[in-house]
């Protein structure tokens, strides 16, 4: 009873309220984005169910001492790899990509779950690594292999966006666990040097078209607005038209008349910015910023390396996914298939994010129980 009382007293309310607020904002925004479109009008109800499922999974994760995840890290990692392999055998093909399992009325994207298993595996390796000084490129070989296997399978689906998130999670963990500056510089140069090869051999024609559309927009060329530049063009118009305080709930013309494509999944932020303006947009971005910084605070207070690295990994996941989505809809990055955590419609994304939130809560609550 004493342990239960201690854990209850250490409940992380700031983390809980931040995640809850973002989720509620997301449902409200989804209602506005879909209510005028008959084929999408029930999605906000489905999102509530998915958030409830995600909350249940997060509660389950919190109930288990996170050190058990450390003990079974390689099993969890291996399970993620198996899912990525099996999806090629029995997965559902949508828009030329084999990324999903259809289970009853629920669609599961294994690569979303693999983000969490990758974080746990990297945390396990670094937890057992006795090295305390600055890490060199040689020290990145084994964790690099841990990243390479799931990343290669995700690229084969193909899913460049998720693969990049995995790479950014890996990079963030390495940098924040004392990677030497010289090694970081070498990695950055290597990444830039490999960009032409990625352009030639990894990127599909439609992905190249999105990059070219972005460059054309920056140069003032509007010839592709009705083609590959349509998404970003309409998104930027919606964000800019919101002004300081917005047009009001369900009064955003770009959203209500369907000019912004995929406004329930990859482009929910323009709907929010148009209806609630700069103030609403800044509030939402501030919530994400607080969530990331709070995750890093949890990492700094963790009582073992596994907990610290896991918290860093989850914070990196939320940070990079948010930054890439927001930069994409603002016309600062090419359009990629990237949801805004807990705000976009989607079951697998909600599930993986809630798993990460559960790990953060777990580490936070148990920082005094060692």
Beta strands, then each sheet from edge to edge (+ up, - down):
strand 1: 92-94
strand 2: 97-103
strand 3: 106-109
sheet 1: 1+ 2- 3+
end
